Amino acid sequence: MGVREGARLGAWAVAGVIGLAVLYVIGAFAFGGAAWITAPFRGEAEKRNNTVGSGEFRQTTYEEFFDLREAVQNAEGTIQVLQEERRPLRRPAGRRSTSRSPR
């Protein structure tokens, strides 16, 4: 086998690999296999369209945020009331207990 035949065989191998790669890409696009490749780009575009292009989406998002904020504020108020209930009752300074212990 000469140098020329080896080069020809190498060229056929490279052409075969490139051909298989082309067939794979065509098959991926033909059968929907490329959807996962383009999903990040499509997702970013959809997110941008929702947030920038849709007033209804923005309004819904704001309402959801304010509902969550209100829920947090209510929970904080409940926590504060419960903490106040747990504090022991303190008597004013200088006052003694009205119950007398027997001597």
C-alpha positions in Angstrom: 0.0 0.0 0.0 1.5 3.3 -1.1 1.3 6.7 0.3 -1.1 7.7 -2.4 -3.5 4.8 -1.5 -3.2 5.7 2.2 -4.2 9.3 1.5 -7.1 8.2 -0.6 -8.3 5.9 2.2 -8.0 8.7 4.8 -10.0 11.0 2.5 -12.7 8.4 2.2 -12.7 8.0 6.0 -13.0 11.7 6.6 -15.8 12.0 3.9 -17.6 9.1 5.6 -17.5 10.7 9.0 -18.7 14.1 7.6 -21.4 12.3 5.7 -22.6 10.5 8.8 -22.6 13.8 10.7 -24.7 15.4 8.0 -27.2 12.5 8.0 -27.5 12.7 11.8 -28.2 16.5 11.7 -30.8 16.0 8.9 -32.4 13.2 10.8 -32.5 15.2 14.0 -34.3 18.1 12.4 -36.6 15.8 10.3 -37.8 13.8 13.4 -37.9 16.6 15.9 -34.8 15.6 17.7 -33.4 19.1 17.5 -36.1 20.5 19.7 -33.9 19.9 22.8 -31.0 21.6 21.2 -33.0 24.8 20.5 -35.0 24.7 23.7 -32.8 27.1 25.7 -33.0 29.7 23.0 -36.8 29.3 22.5 -37.3 29.4 26.3 -35.4 32.7 26.6 -37.3 34.2 23.7 -40.6 33.1 25.2 -39.7 34.5 28.6 -38.6 37.8 27.0 -41.9 38.0 25.0 -43.9 37.3 28.1 -42.2 39.8 30.3 -41.6 42.6 27.8 -44.4 42.1 25.3 -47.3 41.1 27.4 -49.0 43.6 29.7 -51.3 40.9 31.0 -48.4 38.7 32.1 -46.7 41.6 33.9 -50.0 42.5 35.7 -50.5 38.9 36.7 -46.9 38.7 38.0 -47.3 41.9 40.0 -50.5 40.7 41.5 -48.9 37.4 42.5 -45.9 39.2 44.0 -48.2 41.5 46.1 -50.3 38.5 47.2 -47.1 36.7 48.4 -46.0 39.9 50.1 -49.3 40.3 51.9 -49.1 36.6 53.1 -45.6 37.3 54.5 -46.7 40.4 56.3 -49.7 38.5 57.8 -47.4 35.7 58.9 -45.0 38.3 60.5 -47.9 39.8 62.4 -49.0 36.4 63.6 -45.5 35.6 64.8 -45.3 38.9 66.7 -48.6 38.3 68.4 -47.6 34.8 69.4 -44.3 36.1 70.8 -46.1 38.7 72.9 -48.4 36.0 74.3 -45.4 33.9 75.4 -43.8 36.7 77.4 -44.4 36.3 81.1 -46.6 38.9 82.7 -44.5 41.4 84.6 -45.8 43.2 87.7 -45.1 46.9 87.9 -42.0 47.7 90.0 -42.7 48.4 93.7 -45.9 46.4 93.9 -46.2 43.3 95.9 -48.3 40.3 95.3 -51.7 40.5 97.0 -51.6 36.9 98.1 -49.9 36.4 101.5 -48.2 33.2 102.4 -49.0 31.8 105.8 -46.2 32.2 108.4 
